[in-house]
Amino acid sequence: MSNQGRSRKDGSHKGTGSGDATADHLVEVAHEVLAETPDVRAEKLKVLKRQLEAGTYHPDEGAVAEGLIREHLANEKPQGKLQGR
């Protein structure tokens, strides 16, 4: 199997031929954008942690329950006919 066009373990990109310059440029731009993108989740977690510590975090219980049910239904495997009926 060829290693052409695959990323290396060190994060660099090995080119594949005629489109190397474009692909390499796109990879470079993607890395730059990622480096400049703020970690939104980390900031949200800091806010939630402060709210928990202050006793001011009050989640919407109905929304939490709905989310749990929705996730369960999405992950539920279809069952065959019930036995004994």
C-alpha positions in Angstrom: 0.0 0.0 0.0 1.3 3.4 -0.9 1.9 6.2 1.5 1.3 8.9 -1.0 -1.0 11.7 0.1 -1.1 10.5 3.7 -0.4 12.5 6.8 2.8 11.6 8.7 2.9 10.9 12.4 4.5 14.3 13.0 1.5 16.0 11.5 3.2 16.9 8.2 1.7 16.0 4.9 3.4 14.0 2.2 2.4 15.2 -1.3 1.1 13.0 -4.1 2.3 14.6 -7.3 0.8 17.4 -9.5 -1.6 18.7 -6.9 0.9 18.8 -4.1 1.2 22.6 -3.9 -2.6 23.0 -3.7 -3.1 20.2 -1.2 -0.1 21.4 0.9 -1.4 24.9 0.9 -4.9 23.8 2.0 -3.4 21.7 4.8 -1.3 24.7 5.9 -4.3 27.0 5.9 -6.4 24.5 7.9 -3.6 24.3 10.5 -3.5 28.1 10.7 -7.3 28.3 11.1 -7.3 25.7 13.8 -4.5 27.4 15.7 -6.5 30.7 15.7 -9.9 29.1 16.5 -10.8 29.6 20.2 -11.7 26.6 22.2 -15.3 27.4 22.8 -16.0 24.3 24.8 -13.3 25.1 27.3 -14.8 28.5 27.8 -18.3 27.0 28.3 -16.9 24.6 30.8 -15.3 27.4 32.8 -18.6 29.2 32.9 -20.5 26.1 34.0 -17.8 25.4 36.7 -18.2 28.9 38.1 -22.0 28.5 38.1 -21.7 25.2 39.9 -19.3 26.6 42.5 -21.6 29.6 43.1 -24.7 27.5 43.3 -26.3 29.4 40.4 -26.4 26.6 37.8 -30.0 25.6 37.2 -30.4 23.4 34.1 -33.8 23.0 32.5 -34.8 19.5 33.8 -37.3 19.1 31.0 -34.7 19.8 28.3 -32.2 17.4 30.0 -34.8 14.6 30.2 -35.9 15.2 26.6 -32.3 15.1 25.4 -31.7 11.8 27.3 -34.8 10.2 25.8 -34.0 11.5 22.3 -30.4 10.1 22.6 -31.7 6.7 23.9 -34.2 6.4 21.1 -31.6 7.3 18.5 -29.2 4.6 19.9 -31.9 2.0 20.4 -31.5 -1.2 18.3 -34.7 -2.4 16.7 -36.1 -5.5 18.5 -37.9 -8.4 16.8 -41.4 -9.5 17.7 -41.9 -10.0 21.4 -41.9 -13.6 22.4 -45.0 -15.1 23.9 -47.5 -12.7 22.2 
